[in-house]
């Protein structure tokens, strides 16, 4: 149990250490979909929201 908590804490510290200041940075969203999402027209509805 103690080892698990240390692992979780280590993962948290590691992940938050790379969360730098993003002010003024361009925001980029990469999205992967299947061809059925595009063929159904759902992608045309989702993309403008993002």
C-alpha positions in Angstrom: 0.0 0.0 0.0 2.8 2.4 0.9 4.5 1.7 -2.4 1.3 2.3 -4.3 0.8 5.7 -2.6 4.4 6.7 -3.4 3.9 5.7 -7.0 0.7 7.8 -7.2 2.4 10.7 -5.6 5.4 10.4 -7.9 3.2 10.3 -11.0 1.3 13.4 -9.7 4.5 15.4 -9.1 5.9 14.3 -12.5 2.8 15.3 -14.4 2.3 18.6 -12.7 6.0 19.6 -13.1 5.4 19.8 -16.9 2.4 22.0 -16.6 4.1 25.3 -17.3 2.7 28.7 -18.0 0.6 28.5 -21.2 -0.4 32.2 -21.3 0.0 33.4 -24.8 0.6 29.9 -26.1 -1.4 28.6 -29.0 -3.9 26.0 -28.0 -3.8 22.9 -30.1 -6.3 20.0 -30.0 -5.5 16.8 -31.9 -8.4 14.5 -32.4 -8.4 11.0 -33.9 -11.6 9.5 -35.2 -12.7 6.6 -37.3 -13.9 7.0 -40.8 -17.4 6.1 -39.7 -17.5 9.3 -37.6 -16.6 11.4 -40.6 -19.0 9.5 -43.0 -21.9 9.8 -40.6 -21.6 13.6 -40.5 -21.0 13.7 -36.7 -17.5 15.1 -37.3 -19.0 18.1 -39.1 -21.1 18.9 -36.0 -18.3 18.3 -33.5 -15.5 20.3 -35.1 -17.0 23.8 -34.9 -17.4 23.3 -31.2 -13.7 22.8 -30.7 
